[in-house]
Amino acid sequence: MDKTPAEYWNEKFSATDDLIYTETVNRFVEELASPIVAAKKKGKVIDLAGGEGRNSVWFAERGWQAENIDISSAGLTKFLAFAERRGVSEKVFANCADATGFESVLYPVDLGVVAYLQIKQESLAEALECLIDQIKPGGHVIGVWHSRDNMDNDYNGPRDADVRPSVATITEMLSGLPVEIEVLENRDGQVQTKEGLKPSVTLVLKAKVL
């Protein structure tokens, strides 16, 4: 019998006490979010499918309230312990929910981040719509994914093209939503692993909510 996504991620996160995805904020999240954080000292962010919370903790350490919404209770347990170690427990919130249908405890927020949520494209469209609904007008959404456009040369990431978006698929998903795309492109990226950074082609998005 196939595992549910929650079972899969709970098993993966529970297999080790270490943070599988490290304590280091994703480089593209940092790049795209840093000007927003610099302009607003006390904002609110949703880190959708944030797992062990490396991005959430980065925001919290900069004075923002950060809500990590993830399907895995095991991942969120590790996130809360990580936040406590870094002294930002009072700034973070854990919300165990499905990315395609959730209610934020921080609603409305200034920023929504979705990094490496590699799910079927119809489900990703639902998740993006749900996320954008939680963001204030004038706020932003930032996305980072393993790109569909160069699967053969990536270091890792899923081999199923339907869980890897492209510039075209994200453009189509956002076409009917109240957003203005500021950045949507493939980058020669790197994946953070315990062995260091490995090459990957990364799709990045930054859009303003209208």
C-alpha positions in Angstrom: 0.0 0.0 0.0 1.4 3.4 -1.0 2.2 5.9 1.7 0.3 9.1 2.0 2.4 12.3 1.6 2.1 12.9 5.3 3.3 9.4 6.1 6.2 9.7 3.7 7.4 13.0 5.1 6.9 12.0 8.7 9.0 8.9 8.1 11.7 10.9 6.3 11.9 13.6 8.9 11.8 11.1 11.8 14.7 9.1 10.4 17.3 11.4 11.9 17.6 14.0 14.6 19.6 16.2 12.2 18.0 18.7 9.9 17.9 17.0 6.5 17.7 20.3 4.7 20.2 22.1 6.9 19.9 25.2 9.0 20.7 27.5 6.0 18.1 29.6 4.4 17.5 28.8 0.7 19.7 31.2 -1.3 16.9 32.3 -3.7 14.5 32.9 -0.8 17.2 35.1 0.8 17.9 36.9 -2.4 14.3 37.7 -3.2 13.1 38.3 0.3 15.9 40.4 1.7 14.7 43.7 0.1 11.2 43.1 1.4 12.5 42.3 4.9 14.7 45.4 4.9 11.8 47.6 4.0 9.5 46.2 6.6 11.0 45.4 10.0 8.1 43.6 11.6 6.2 41.7 8.9 4.4 38.4 8.7 5.2 35.5 6.4 3.8 32.2 5.5 6.4 29.5 4.8 4.3 27.0 2.9 5.5 23.4 3.0 8.4 24.8 5.1 9.4 21.4 6.6 12.1 21.7 9.2 11.9 25.5 9.0 15.2 26.8 7.7 13.4 29.7 5.9 10.9 30.4 8.7 13.7 30.7 11.3 15.7 33.1 9.0 12.6 35.4 8.9 12.1 35.1 12.6 15.7 36.1 13.3 15.1 39.3 11.4 12.1 40.3 13.5 9.3 38.8 11.4 6.5 36.5 12.6 6.8 33.3 10.6 4.2 30.6 10.1 5.4 27.3 8.8 2.5 25.4 7.2 3.4 21.8 6.5 1.7 18.4 6.1 4.3 16.7 8.3 3.9 16.9 12.1 7.4 15.4 12.4 8.9 18.2 10.3 7.1 20.8 12.4 8.3 19.3 15.6 11.9 19.6 14.4 11.1 23.2 13.2 9.9 24.2 16.7 13.0 22.7 18.3 15.2 24.5 15.8 13.5 27.8 16.5 14.0 27.3 20.2 17.7 26.6 19.7 18.0 29.9 17.8 16.0 31.9 20.4 13.1 32.8 18.2 10.3 30.6 19.6 8.1 33.6 20.3 8.2 34.6 16.6 7.2 31.3 15.0 4.0 29.3 14.5 3.6 25.7 13.3 0.4 24.8 11.4 0.0 21.2 10.3 -2.2 21.4 7.2 -2.3 20.5 3.5 -0.8 23.1 1.2 -3.9 23.0 -1.1 -6.3 24.1 1.6 -5.3 25.9 4.8 -6.2 28.8 7.1 -3.3 30.9 8.3 -3.1 31.9 12.0 -1.3 35.1 10.9 -3.8 36.1 8.2 -3.4 38.5 6.4 0.4 38.3 5.8 2.9 40.5 4.0 4.7 37.6 2.2 4.1 34.1 1.1 7.0 31.7 0.5 6.7 28.3 -1.2 10.1 26.6 -1.7 10.4 23.2 -3.3 6.7 22.2 -3.0 7.0 19.6 -5.8 3.4 18.4 -6.3 1.2 17.7 -9.2 0.6 20.8 -11.2 -3.2 21.0 -10.6 -2.5 20.7 -6.8 0.3 23.4 -7.0 -2.2 25.7 -8.7 -4.6 25.2 -5.8 -1.8 25.8 -3.3 -0.7 29.0 -5.0 -4.3 30.3 -5.1 -4.8 29.5 -1.4 -1.5 31.1 -0.5 -2.2 34.3 -2.5 -5.6 34.6 -0.8 -3.8 34.9 2.6 -1.5 37.8 1.4 -2.3 41.5 1.8 -2.6 43.6 -1.3 0.8 45.1 -1.9 2.4 42.0 -0.4 4.5 39.4 -2.3 4.7 35.7 -3.1 8.0 34.1 -3.6 8.4 30.6 -5.2 11.4 28.3 -5.7 11.2 24.9 -7.5 13.2 22.2 -9.2 12.5 23.3 -12.8 11.0 21.1 -15.5 13.1 22.7 -18.2 16.3 20.9 -17.5 15.5 17.6 -15.7 18.4 15.6 -17.3 21.2 17.7 -15.8 19.9 18.3 -12.3 21.8 16.9 -9.3 18.6 15.8 -7.7 14.9 16.5 -7.5 11.9 14.4 -8.6 12.0 12.7 -12.0 8.3 13.1 -12.7 7.9 16.2 -15.0 4.3 16.8 -13.6 5.7 17.7 -10.2 8.3 20.1 -11.7 6.8 23.4 -12.9 8.2 25.6 -15.7 7.9 29.2 -16.6 5.0 28.4 -18.8 3.0 26.4 -16.2 3.5 29.0 -13.5 2.5 31.8 -15.9 -0.7 29.8 -16.6 -1.4 29.2 -12.9 -1.1 32.8 -12.1 -2.9 34.2 -15.1 -6.3 34.5 -13.4 -5.0 35.5 -10.0 -4.6 39.1 -8.6 -0.8 39.2 -9.0 1.8 41.0 -11.1 4.8 38.9 -11.9 8.1 40.7 -11.2 10.5 37.7 -11.6 9.8 34.4 -13.2 12.9 32.6 -14.7 15.2 29.7 -14.5 18.4 30.1 -12.6 21.6 28.0 -12.6 21.0 27.1 -9.0 22.5 24.9 -6.3 21.0 22.5 -3.9 22.1 22.6 -0.3 23.1 19.2 0.9 25.2 17.8 3.8 28.0 17.4 1.2 27.8 21.1 0.2 26.1 22.8 -2.7 25.3 20.7 -5.7 24.2 22.0 -9.2 20.6 22.3 -10.1 18.4 24.3 -12.4 16.0 26.3 -10.3 12.8 28.0 -11.2 12.2 31.2 -9.2 9.2 33.5 -8.8 8.5 36.8 -7.2 5.1 38.4 -7.7 3.3 41.3 -6.2 -0.3 40.8 -4.9 -2.7 43.4 -6.2 
